[in-house]
């Protein structure tokens, strides 16, 4: 910790501010997203089709990140434009979407407003979002990244799941008073404004390194990463994770909240288990990364993580408090390994020149993959319809057996990472 944040240098102080930025941003995102957003959707009475459409549109907006170098490359200092973008995003994502249930325009009108506000906020954010990655990575030297991303992911998850537990209990309490989820999810959004303000304050304190002013460039420059095979490999691997992990979309959360009607208090409490688990396993995964390689660690983490999808598919009202808890414990044990690697993946083979363009390509490719994953999941849910199948004597709906697909695909991705890690070891042995 002293090596990362001590010494009194401006970069060390910036690393601390980047930690605060990430913690505040993730807490705010979860108070206006995740199960809290699904609760808002249920209040608005959104259909399964809209449950798939809105995340798809969100990822479609995120694709505009590919154009961000055209904007960012005109500026040597970018903090101000990033700040304007983020304020616009929060005005839409927190305030306007939060006010949607109170606007007297009918259910279809509220759904249309929800879609419009979602797209406007995400477009404002996406058009310059890669600038945050460029701004932050300048203060994190390559030799310290494994340690830094370990600390970062640990603290983010501690803050995140603590907030989820506290506000989950608040939602259930307020639901008991008002008889509706609306009051609880609205209160959560009010507190999200505070965390958004903390994020914006931290942003203003992060050290900004001068970026070389370059020509805006055209489509040819935007797709230059296609010619860089080492970086392209990292992008493809990240895209495969985004594609597979997004197949369940919000459907499984809808199954837990709307079909099983699991209390927010329980969901928050089981999420809080991640804190002690990650305190134990994050240093272990950090050590695995250092002793083996980034790809070897990812292979092992994915092999463990994929099994939790199968367990989730078997959850029903009779076993939720046991099986759902076990499934999340498995996920919490493996996710730090995945988070450490994926946090570094966009920077692992990043050239010194044209960083905005490379990171924009990486982000847009991941958004496209996530959108395709959501579309695939939506298509499977719509195709399955009310069809029920039986496994081990248990009747299962589409929102359950859809989980088998990411389970199988992530296991296959684990094998791909294992093969790449083995090739790297052989290459290193030949060079030695």
C-alpha positions as a Markdown table, in Angstrom:
| # | Residue | x | y | z |
|---|---|---|---|---|
| 1 | Unk | 0.0 | 0.0 | 0.0 |
| 2 | Unk | 2.9 | 2.4 | 0.8 |
| 3 | Unk | 4.4 | 1.7 | -2.6 |
| 4 | Unk | 1.2 | 2.5 | -4.3 |
| 5 | Unk | 0.0 | 5.5 | -2.3 |
| 6 | Unk | 2.9 | 6.7 | -0.3 |
| 7 | Unk | 5.7 | 9.0 | -1.0 |
| 8 | Unk | 3.7 | 12.2 | -1.3 |
| 9 | Unk | 4.0 | 12.4 | -5.1 |
| 10 | Unk | 1.2 | 13.8 | -7.3 |
| 11 | Unk | 0.8 | 10.4 | -9.1 |
| 12 | Unk | 0.5 | 8.6 | -5.7 |
| 13 | Unk | -2.2 | 11.1 | -4.6 |
| 14 | Unk | -4.0 | 10.6 | -8.0 |
| 15 | Unk | -4.0 | 6.9 | -7.5 |
| 16 | Unk | -5.9 | 7.4 | -4.3 |
| 17 | Unk | -8.4 | 9.7 | -6.0 |
| 18 | Unk | -8.8 | 7.1 | -8.8 |
| 19 | Unk | -9.7 | 4.6 | -6.1 |
| 20 | Unk | -12.3 | 7.0 | -4.7 |
| 21 | Unk | -13.6 | 7.7 | -8.2 |
| 22 | Unk | -14.1 | 4.0 | -8.9 |
| 23 | Unk | -15.7 | 3.2 | -5.6 |
| 24 | Unk | -18.2 | 6.1 | -5.9 |
| 25 | Unk | -18.9 | 5.4 | -9.5 |
| 26 | Unk | -19.7 | 1.7 | -8.9 |
| 27 | Unk | -21.9 | 2.4 | -5.9 |
| 28 | Unk | -23.8 | 5.0 | -7.8 |
| 29 | Unk | -24.2 | 2.7 | -10.8 |
| 30 | Unk | -25.6 | -0.1 | -8.7 |
| 31 | Unk | -28.0 | 2.1 | -6.8 |
| 32 | Unk | -29.5 | 3.1 | -10.2 |
| 33 | Unk | -29.0 | -0.2 | -11.8 |
| 34 | Unk | -28.9 | -3.9 | -11.0 |
| 35 | Unk | -31.7 | -5.2 | -8.8 |
| 36 | Unk | -32.8 | -1.7 | -8.0 |
| 37 | Unk | -33.3 | -0.9 | -11.7 |
| 38 | Unk | -35.2 | -4.2 | -12.1 |
| 39 | Unk | -37.4 | -3.1 | -9.2 |
| 40 | Unk | -38.1 | 0.2 | -11.0 |
| 41 | Unk | -38.9 | -1.8 | -14.2 |
| 42 | Unk | -41.4 | -4.0 | -12.3 |
| 43 | Unk | -43.1 | -0.9 | -10.9 |
| 44 | Unk | -43.4 | 0.4 | -14.5 |
| 45 | Unk | -44.7 | -3.0 | -15.6 |
| 46 | Unk | -42.2 | -3.5 | -18.4 |
| 47 | Unk | -42.6 | -6.6 | -20.6 |
| 48 | Unk | -39.9 | -9.2 | -21.1 |
| 49 | Unk | -39.3 | -7.7 | -24.6 |
| 50 | Unk | -38.5 | -4.3 | -23.1 |
| 51 | Unk | -36.4 | -5.9 | -20.4 |
| 52 | Unk | -34.2 | -7.1 | -23.3 |
| 53 | Unk | -34.5 | -4.0 | -25.4 |
| 54 | Unk | -33.3 | -1.4 | -22.9 |
| 55 | Unk | -29.9 | -3.1 | -22.1 |
| 56 | Unk | -29.5 | -3.7 | -25.8 |
| 57 | Unk | -30.0 | 0.0 | -26.6 |
| 58 | Unk | -27.6 | 0.9 | -23.8 |
| 59 | Unk | -24.8 | -1.2 | -25.4 |
| 60 | Unk | -25.8 | 0.2 | -28.8 |
| 61 | Unk | -25.1 | 3.7 | -27.4 |
| 62 | Unk | -21.8 | 2.5 | -26.0 |
| 63 | Unk | -20.7 | 1.5 | -29.5 |
| 64 | Unk | -20.3 | 5.3 | -30.2 |
| 65 | Unk | -17.1 | 5.1 | -28.1 |
| 66 | Unk | -15.4 | 4.1 | -31.4 |
| 67 | Unk | -15.8 | 7.8 | -32.4 |
| 68 | Unk | -14.4 | 9.2 | -29.2 |
| 69 | Unk | -10.8 | 9.8 | -30.6 |
| 70 | Unk | -12.4 | 12.2 | -33.1 |
| 71 | Unk | -13.4 | 14.4 | -30.1 |
| 72 | Unk | -10.7 | 13.6 | -27.6 |
| 73 | Unk | -7.7 | 13.9 | -29.9 |
| 74 | Unk | -8.4 | 17.6 | -30.4 |
| 75 | Unk | -7.6 | 18.3 | -26.7 |
| 76 | Unk | -4.4 | 18.1 | -24.8 |
| 77 | Unk | -6.3 | 18.4 | -21.5 |
| 78 | Unk | -9.6 | 16.5 | -21.3 |
| 79 | Unk | -10.8 | 16.6 | -17.7 |
| 80 | Unk | -13.3 | 19.4 | -18.4 |
| 81 | Unk | -15.1 | 17.7 | -21.3 |
| 82 | Unk | -15.1 | 14.4 | -19.3 |
| 83 | Unk | -16.8 | 16.2 | -16.4 |
| 84 | Unk | -19.5 | 17.8 | -18.6 |
| 85 | Unk | -20.2 | 14.4 | -20.1 |
| 86 | Unk | -20.5 | 12.7 | -16.7 |
| 87 | Unk | -22.8 | 15.4 | -15.3 |
| 88 | Unk | -25.1 | 15.0 | -18.3 |
| 89 | Unk | -25.1 | 11.2 | -17.9 |
| 90 | Unk | -26.1 | 11.4 | -14.2 |
| 91 | Unk | -28.8 | 14.0 | -14.9 |
| 92 | Unk | -30.4 | 11.5 | -17.2 |
| 93 | Unk | -29.6 | 8.2 | -15.5 |
| 94 | Unk | -30.5 | 9.3 | -11.9 |
| 95 | Unk | -32.8 | 12.3 | -12.1 |
| 96 | Unk | -34.8 | 12.0 | -15.3 |
| 97 | Unk | -35.2 | 8.2 | -15.1 |
| 98 | Unk | -36.0 | 8.4 | -11.4 |
| 99 | Unk | -38.8 | 10.9 | -12.2 |
| 100 | Unk | -40.3 | 8.8 | -15.0 |
| 101 | Unk | -42.8 | 6.9 | -12.7 |
| 102 | Unk | -44.3 | 10.2 | -11.6 |
| 103 | Unk | -44.9 | 11.7 | -15.0 |
| 104 | Unk | -48.6 | 11.4 | -15.9 |
| 105 | Unk | -48.3 | 10.0 | -19.5 |
| 106 | Unk | -49.5 | 6.5 | -19.1 |
| 107 | Unk | -47.6 | 3.2 | -19.1 |
| 108 | Unk | -46.5 | 3.3 | -22.8 |
| 109 | Unk | -45.5 | 6.9 | -22.5 |
| 110 | Unk | -43.4 | 6.2 | -19.4 |
| 111 | Unk | -41.7 | 3.3 | -21.3 |
| 112 | Unk | -40.9 | 5.6 | -24.2 |
| 113 | Unk | -39.5 | 8.2 | -21.8 |
| 114 | Unk | -37.4 | 5.6 | -20.1 |
| 115 | Unk | -35.9 | 4.5 | -23.4 |
| 116 | Unk | -35.2 | 8.1 | -24.4 |
| 117 | Unk | -33.6 | 9.1 | -21.1 |
| 118 | Unk | -31.5 | 5.9 | -21.1 |
| 119 | Unk | -30.2 | 6.5 | -24.6 |
| 120 | Unk | -29.5 | 10.2 | -24.1 |
| 121 | Unk | -27.5 | 9.6 | -20.9 |
| 122 | Unk | -25.5 | 6.7 | -22.3 |
| 123 | Unk | -24.7 | 8.6 | -25.5 |
| 124 | Unk | -23.4 | 11.5 | -23.5 |
| 125 | Unk | -21.2 | 9.2 | -21.5 |
| 126 | Unk | -20.0 | 6.9 | -24.3 |
| 127 | Unk | -18.8 | 9.6 | -26.7 |
| 128 | Unk | -15.8 | 10.4 | -24.4 |
| 129 | Unk | -15.7 | 7.5 | -22.0 |
| 130 | Unk | -12.3 | 6.1 | -23.2 |
| 131 | Unk | -10.8 | 9.4 | -22.0 |
| 132 | Unk | -11.2 | 8.1 | -18.4 |
| 133 | Unk | -9.1 | 5.1 | -19.1 |
| 134 | Unk | -6.3 | 7.2 | -20.7 |
| 135 | Unk | -6.5 | 9.7 | -17.8 |
| 136 | Unk | -6.3 | 7.0 | -15.1 |
| 137 | Unk | -3.7 | 4.7 | -16.5 |
| 138 | Unk | -1.2 | 7.5 | -16.8 |
| 139 | Unk | -0.8 | 7.4 | -13.0 |
| 140 | Unk | -0.5 | 3.6 | -12.7 |
| 141 | Unk | 2.9 | 2.3 | -13.8 |
| 142 | Unk | 2.9 | -1.1 | -15.4 |
| 143 | Unk | 5.0 | -2.8 | -12.7 |
| 144 | Unk | 2.4 | -1.9 | -10.0 |
| 145 | Unk | -0.7 | -2.8 | -11.9 |
| 146 | Unk | -1.3 | -6.3 | -10.5 |
| 147 | Unk | -1.1 | -4.9 | -7.0 |
| 148 | Unk | -3.1 | -1.8 | -7.8 |
| 149 | Unk | -5.9 | -3.6 | -9.6 |
| 150 | Unk | -6.1 | -6.1 | -6.7 |
| 151 | Unk | -6.6 | -3.3 | -4.2 |
| 152 | Unk | -8.9 | -1.4 | -6.5 |
| 153 | Unk | -11.2 | -4.4 | -7.1 |
| 154 | Unk | -11.2 | -5.3 | -3.4 |
| 155 | Unk | -12.2 | -1.9 | -2.2 |
| 156 | Unk | -14.8 | -1.4 | -5.0 |
| 157 | Unk | -16.5 | -4.6 | -4.0 |
| 158 | Unk | -16.4 | -3.8 | -0.3 |
| 159 | Unk | -18.1 | -0.4 | -0.9 |
| 160 | Unk | -20.4 | -1.8 | -3.5 |
| 161 | Unk | -21.8 | -4.8 | -1.6 |
| 162 | Unk | -22.0 | -2.8 | 1.6 |
| 163 | Unk | -24.2 | -0.3 | -0.2 |
| 164 | Unk | -26.3 | -3.1 | -1.8 |
| 165 | Unk | -26.9 | -4.6 | 1.6 |
| 166 | Unk | -27.8 | -1.4 | 3.4 |
| 167 | Unk | -30.1 | -0.1 | 0.6 |
| 168 | Unk | -31.6 | -3.5 | 0.0 |
| 169 | Unk | -32.8 | -3.5 | 3.6 |
| 170 | Unk | -34.0 | 0.0 | 3.2 |
| 171 | Unk | -36.0 | -0.9 | 0.1 |
| 172 | Unk | -37.8 | -3.8 | 1.9 |
| 173 | Unk | -38.5 | -1.5 | 4.9 |
| 174 | Unk | -40.0 | 1.2 | 2.8 |
| 175 | Unk | -41.9 | -1.4 | 0.7 |
| 176 | Unk | -43.5 | -2.6 | 4.0 |
| 177 | Unk | -44.5 | 1.0 | 4.8 |
| 178 | Unk | -45.8 | 2.0 | 1.3 |
| 179 | Unk | -46.8 | -1.3 | -0.2 |
| 180 | Unk | -44.7 | -0.7 | -3.3 |
| 181 | Unk | -41.0 | -0.8 | -4.4 |
| 182 | Unk | -41.3 | 2.7 | -5.8 |
| 183 | Unk | -40.5 | 4.6 | -2.6 |
| 184 | Unk | -37.4 | 2.4 | -1.9 |
| 185 | Unk | -35.9 | 2.5 | -5.3 |
| 186 | Unk | -36.5 | 6.3 | -5.4 |
| 187 | Unk | -34.7 | 6.8 | -2.1 |
| 188 | Unk | -31.8 | 4.7 | -3.4 |
| 189 | Unk | -31.6 | 7.1 | -6.4 |
| 190 | Unk | -31.5 | 10.1 | -4.1 |
| 191 | Unk | -28.5 | 8.7 | -2.3 |
| 192 | Unk | -26.9 | 7.8 | -5.7 |
| 193 | Unk | -26.8 | 11.6 | -6.3 |
| 194 | Unk | -24.4 | 11.9 | -3.3 |
| 195 | Unk | -22.1 | 9.2 | -4.6 |
| 196 | Unk | -22.2 | 10.7 | -8.1 |
| 197 | Unk | -21.1 | 14.1 | -6.5 |
| 198 | Unk | -18.2 | 12.3 | -4.7 |
| 199 | Unk | -17.1 | 10.7 | -8.0 |
| 200 | Unk | -17.2 | 14.1 | -9.8 |
| 201 | Unk | -15.2 | 15.7 | -7.0 |
| 202 | Unk | -12.6 | 13.0 | -7.2 |
| 203 | Unk | -12.4 | 13.4 | -10.9 |
| 204 | Unk | -11.4 | 17.1 | -10.5 |
| 205 | Unk | -8.5 | 16.1 | -8.2 |
| 206 | Unk | -6.9 | 13.4 | -10.5 |
| 207 | Unk | -3.6 | 14.5 | -12.0 |
| 208 | Unk | -4.0 | 15.1 | -15.7 |
| 209 | Unk | -1.0 | 14.4 | -18.0 |
| 210 | Unk | -0.7 | 16.4 | -21.1 |
| 211 | Unk | -1.8 | 14.3 | -24.1 |
| 212 | Unk | -0.3 | 14.9 | -27.6 |
| 213 | Unk | -2.7 | 16.8 | -29.8 |
| 214 | Unk | -3.2 | 14.8 | -32.9 |
| 215 | Unk | -5.4 | 15.1 | -36.0 |
| 216 | Unk | -8.9 | 13.8 | -35.4 |
| 217 | Unk | -8.4 | 11.1 | -38.0 |
| 218 | Unk | -10.9 | 9.1 | -39.9 |
| 219 | Unk | -12.2 | 5.6 | -40.0 |
| 220 | Unk | -8.8 | 4.2 | -41.0 |
| 221 | Unk | -7.3 | 5.5 | -37.8 |
| 222 | Unk | -10.2 | 4.3 | -35.7 |
| 223 | Unk | -9.6 | 0.7 | -36.9 |
| 224 | Unk | -5.8 | 0.7 | -36.6 |
| 225 | Unk | -6.0 | -1.8 | -33.7 |
| 226 | Unk | -7.0 | -4.4 | -36.3 |
| 227 | Unk | -3.5 | -4.4 | -37.6 |
| 228 | Unk | -1.9 | -4.9 | -34.1 |
| 229 | Unk | -2.3 | -8.6 | -33.6 |
| 230 | Unk | -1.1 | -8.7 | -29.9 |
| 231 | Unk | -3.6 | -6.1 | -28.9 |
| 232 | Unk | -6.3 | -7.5 | -31.1 |
| 233 | Unk | -5.9 | -10.8 | -29.3 |
| 234 | Unk | -6.6 | -9.1 | -25.9 |
| 235 | Unk | -9.6 | -7.4 | -27.4 |
| 236 | Unk | -11.0 | -10.6 | -28.8 |
| 237 | Unk | -10.6 | -12.4 | -25.4 |
| 238 | Unk | -12.3 | -9.5 | -23.6 |
| 239 | Unk | -15.1 | -9.6 | -26.2 |
| 240 | Unk | -15.7 | -13.3 | -25.6 |
| 241 | Unk | -16.1 | -12.7 | -21.9 |
| 242 | Unk | -18.5 | -9.8 | -22.6 |
| 243 | Unk | -20.5 | -11.8 | -25.0 |
| 244 | Unk | -20.9 | -14.9 | -22.8 |
| 245 | Unk | -21.4 | -13.1 | -19.5 |
| 246 | Unk | -24.2 | -10.9 | -20.9 |
| 247 | Unk | -26.4 | -13.7 | -22.2 |
| 248 | Unk | -28.5 | -13.8 | -19.0 |
| 249 | Unk | -29.1 | -10.0 | -19.2 |
| 250 | Unk | -31.5 | -8.9 | -16.6 |
| 251 | Unk | -33.8 | -11.9 | -17.0 |
| 252 | Unk | -32.3 | -13.9 | -14.2 |
| 253 | Unk | -32.6 | -10.9 | -11.8 |
| 254 | Unk | -36.2 | -10.6 | -13.0 |
| 255 | Unk | -36.7 | -14.3 | -12.2 |
| 256 | Unk | -35.3 | -13.8 | -8.6 |
| 257 | Unk | -37.2 | -10.6 | -7.9 |
| 258 | Unk | -40.5 | -11.0 | -9.8 |
| 259 | Unk | -41.0 | -14.8 | -9.9 |
| 260 | Unk | -39.4 | -16.0 | -6.7 |
| 261 | Unk | -40.0 | -12.6 | -5.0 |
| 262 | Unk | -36.8 | -12.8 | -3.0 |
| 263 | Unk | -36.5 | -10.1 | -0.4 |
| 264 | Unk | -34.0 | -7.3 | -1.1 |
| 265 | Unk | -32.8 | -7.8 | 2.5 |
| 266 | Unk | -31.7 | -11.3 | 1.7 |
| 267 | Unk | -30.2 | -10.3 | -1.6 |
| 268 | Unk | -28.2 | -7.6 | 0.1 |
| 269 | Unk | -27.1 | -9.9 | 2.9 |
| 270 | Unk | -25.9 | -12.6 | 0.6 |
| 271 | Unk | -24.1 | -10.0 | -1.5 |
| 272 | Unk | -22.3 | -8.8 | 1.7 |
| 273 | Unk | -20.7 | -12.3 | 1.9 |
| 274 | Unk | -18.5 | -11.1 | -0.9 |
| 275 | Unk | -16.6 | -8.8 | 1.5 |
| 276 | Unk | -15.0 | -11.4 | 3.8 |
| 277 | Unk | -14.5 | -13.8 | 0.9 |
| 278 | Unk | -12.8 | -11.3 | -1.3 |
| 279 | Unk | -10.6 | -10.1 | 1.6 |
| 280 | Unk | -9.3 | -13.7 | 1.7 |
| 281 | Unk | -9.1 | -14.6 | -2.0 |
| 282 | Unk | -8.0 | -11.4 | -3.6 |
| 283 | Unk | -4.4 | -11.6 | -2.3 |
| 284 | Unk | -4.4 | -15.3 | -3.4 |
| 285 | Unk | -5.4 | -14.3 | -7.0 |
| 286 | Unk | -2.9 | -11.5 | -7.0 |
| 287 | Unk | -0.2 | -14.1 | -6.1 |
| 288 | Unk | -1.4 | -16.5 | -8.8 |
| 289 | Unk | -1.1 | -13.7 | -11.4 |
| 290 | Unk | 2.4 | -12.9 | -10.3 |
| 291 | Unk | 3.6 | -16.5 | -10.1 |
| 292 | Unk | 2.0 | -17.8 | -13.3 |
| 293 | Unk | 0.7 | -15.2 | -15.8 |
| 294 | Unk | -2.4 | -13.1 | -16.5 |
| 295 | Unk | -3.8 | -15.7 | -18.9 |
| 296 | Unk | -3.2 | -18.7 | -16.6 |
| 297 | Unk | -4.9 | -16.9 | -13.7 |
| 298 | Unk | -7.9 | -16.0 | -16.0 |
| 299 | Unk | -8.2 | -19.6 | -17.1 |
| 300 | Unk | -8.4 | -20.9 | -13.5 |
| 301 | Unk | -10.8 | -18.2 | -12.4 |
| 302 | Unk | -13.2 | -18.9 | -15.4 |
| 303 | Unk | -13.1 | -22.6 | -14.7 |
| 304 | Unk | -14.4 | -22.0 | -11.2 |
| 305 | Unk | -16.8 | -19.1 | -12.1 |
| 306 | Unk | -18.7 | -20.9 | -14.8 |
| 307 | Unk | -20.0 | -23.5 | -12.4 |
| 308 | Unk | -22.1 | -20.9 | -10.5 |
| 309 | Unk | -24.3 | -20.4 | -13.6 |
| 310 | Unk | -25.3 | -24.0 | -13.5 |
| 311 | Unk | -26.1 | -23.7 | -9.8 |
| 312 | Unk | -28.2 | -20.6 | -10.5 |
| 313 | Unk | -30.2 | -22.5 | -13.0 |
| 314 | Unk | -31.3 | -25.0 | -10.3 |
| 315 | Unk | -32.5 | -22.3 | -7.9 |
| 316 | Unk | -36.2 | -22.4 | -7.0 |
| 317 | Unk | -38.4 | -21.0 | -4.2 |
| 318 | Unk | -37.7 | -24.1 | -2.1 |
| 319 | Unk | -33.9 | -24.0 | -2.2 |
| 320 | Unk | -33.1 | -20.3 | -2.9 |
| 321 | Unk | -31.7 | -19.6 | 0.6 |
| 322 | Unk | -29.2 | -22.4 | 0.3 |
| 323 | Unk | -28.4 | -22.9 | -3.4 |
| 324 | Unk | -28.4 | -19.2 | -4.4 |
| 325 | Unk | -26.1 | -18.5 | -1.5 |
| 326 | Unk | -23.7 | -21.3 | -2.4 |
| 327 | Unk | -23.7 | -20.2 | -6.1 |
| 328 | Unk | -22.8 | -16.6 | -5.1 |
| 329 | Unk | -20.0 | -17.8 | -2.8 |
| 330 | Unk | -18.5 | -19.7 | -5.7 |
| 331 | Unk | -18.8 | -16.6 | -7.9 |
| 332 | Unk | -17.2 | -14.3 | -5.2 |
| 333 | Unk | -14.3 | -16.7 | -4.8 |
| 334 | Unk | -13.5 | -16.6 | -8.5 |
| 335 | Unk | -14.5 | -13.1 | -9.5 |
| 336 | Unk | -11.4 | -11.3 | -8.1 |
| 337 | Unk | -9.2 | -13.3 | -10.4 |
| 338 | Unk | -11.4 | -12.3 | -13.4 |
| 339 | Unk | -11.5 | -8.7 | -12.3 |
| 340 | Unk | -7.8 | -8.3 | -11.8 |
| 341 | Unk | -7.1 | -9.7 | -15.3 |
| 342 | Unk | -9.9 | -7.9 | -17.1 |
| 343 | Unk | -8.9 | -4.6 | -15.5 |
| 344 | Unk | -5.5 | -4.9 | -17.0 |
| 345 | Unk | -6.4 | -6.5 | -20.3 |
| 346 | Unk | -7.0 | -3.2 | -22.3 |
| 347 | Unk | -3.6 | -2.0 | -21.2 |
| 348 | Unk | -1.6 | -5.2 | -21.4 |
| 349 | Unk | -0.3 | -4.8 | -24.9 |
| 350 | Unk | -1.3 | -1.1 | -25.4 |
| 351 | Unk | 1.1 | 0.9 | -27.6 |
| 352 | Unk | 2.4 | 4.2 | -26.4 |
| 353 | Unk | 1.0 | 6.0 | -29.4 |
| 354 | Unk | -2.6 | 6.5 | -30.2 |
| 355 | Unk | -3.9 | 5.3 | -26.9 |
| 356 | Unk | -7.3 | 7.0 | -27.2 |
| 357 | Unk | -7.9 | 5.2 | -30.4 |
| 358 | Unk | -6.9 | 1.8 | -29.1 |
| 359 | Unk | -8.9 | 2.1 | -25.9 |
| 360 | Unk | -11.9 | 3.4 | -27.9 |
| 361 | Unk | -11.7 | 0.4 | -30.2 |
| 362 | Unk | -11.4 | -1.9 | -27.2 |
| 363 | Unk | -14.4 | -0.4 | -25.4 |
| 364 | Unk | -16.6 | -0.3 | -28.5 |
| 365 | Unk | -15.8 | -3.9 | -29.3 |
| 366 | Unk | -16.7 | -5.0 | -25.8 |
| 367 | Unk | -20.0 | -3.0 | -26.0 |
| 368 | Unk | -20.8 | -4.7 | -29.3 |
| 369 | Unk | -20.1 | -8.1 | -27.8 |
| 370 | Unk | -22.2 | -7.3 | -24.7 |
| 371 | Unk | -25.1 | -6.2 | -27.0 |
| 372 | Unk | -24.9 | -9.4 | -29.0 |
| 373 | Unk | -24.9 | -11.4 | -25.8 |
| 374 | Unk | -28.0 | -9.5 | -24.6 |
| 375 | Unk | -29.7 | -10.0 | -27.9 |
| 376 | Unk | -28.9 | -13.7 | -27.9 |
| 377 | Unk | -30.3 | -14.1 | -24.4 |
| 378 | Unk | -33.4 | -12.2 | -25.4 |
| 379 | Unk | -33.9 | -14.3 | -28.5 |
| 380 | Unk | -33.6 | -17.5 | -26.3 |
| 381 | Unk | -36.1 | -16.2 | -23.8 |
| 382 | Unk | -38.6 | -15.2 | -26.4 |
| 383 | Unk | -38.1 | -18.5 | -28.2 |
| 384 | Unk | -38.5 | -20.5 | -25.0 |
| 385 | Unk | -41.7 | -18.6 | -24.1 |
| 386 | Unk | -43.6 | -20.5 | -21.4 |
| 387 | Unk | -41.9 | -23.8 | -22.2 |
| 388 | Unk | -40.9 | -25.7 | -19.1 |
| 389 | Unk | -38.4 | -28.6 | -19.0 |
| 390 | Unk | -37.7 | -31.1 | -16.3 |
| 391 | Unk | -34.2 | -31.9 | -15.0 |
| 392 | Unk | -33.6 | -34.1 | -12.0 |
| 393 | Unk | -37.3 | -34.0 | -11.2 |
| 394 | Unk | -37.3 | -30.1 | -11.2 |
| 395 | Unk | -39.5 | -28.0 | -13.5 |
| 396 | Unk | -37.4 | -25.2 | -15.0 |
| 397 | Unk | -38.5 | -22.1 | -17.1 |
| 398 | Unk | -36.5 | -20.3 | -19.7 |
| 399 | Unk | -35.0 | -17.8 | -17.3 |
| 400 | Unk | -33.4 | -20.7 | -15.5 |
| 401 | Unk | -32.1 | -23.0 | -18.3 |
| 402 | Unk | -30.7 | -20.1 | -20.2 |
| 403 | Unk | -27.9 | -20.1 | -17.6 |
| 404 | Unk | -26.6 | -23.4 | -19.1 |
| 405 | Unk | -25.3 | -21.6 | -22.2 |
| 406 | Unk | -22.9 | -19.1 | -20.5 |
| 407 | Unk | -21.8 | -22.0 | -18.2 |
| 408 | Unk | -20.7 | -24.0 | -21.2 |
| 409 | Unk | -19.2 | -21.1 | -23.1 |
| 410 | Unk | -17.2 | -19.7 | -20.2 |
| 411 | Unk | -15.7 | -23.1 | -19.6 |
| 412 | Unk | -14.7 | -23.2 | -23.2 |
| 413 | Unk | -13.2 | -19.7 | -22.8 |
| 414 | Unk | -11.2 | -21.0 | -19.8 |
| 415 | Unk | -9.7 | -23.7 | -22.1 |
| 416 | Unk | -8.8 | -21.0 | -24.7 |
| 417 | Unk | -7.0 | -19.0 | -22.0 |
| 418 | Unk | -5.2 | -22.1 | -20.9 |
| 419 | Unk | -3.9 | -22.8 | -24.4 |
| 420 | Unk | -2.7 | -19.2 | -24.9 |
| 421 | Unk | -0.9 | -19.3 | -21.5 |
| 422 | Unk | 0.8 | -22.6 | -22.5 |
| 423 | Unk | 2.0 | -21.0 | -25.8 |
| 424 | Unk | 3.4 | -18.0 | -23.9 |
| 425 | Unk | 5.3 | -20.3 | -21.5 |
| 426 | Unk | 6.8 | -22.2 | -24.5 |
| 427 | Unk | 7.7 | -18.9 | -26.2 |
| 428 | Unk | 9.4 | -17.6 | -23.0 |
| 429 | Unk | 11.3 | -20.9 | -22.6 |
| 430 | Unk | 12.6 | -20.8 | -26.2 |
| 431 | Unk | 13.8 | -17.2 | -25.8 |
| 432 | Unk | 15.5 | -18.1 | -22.5 |
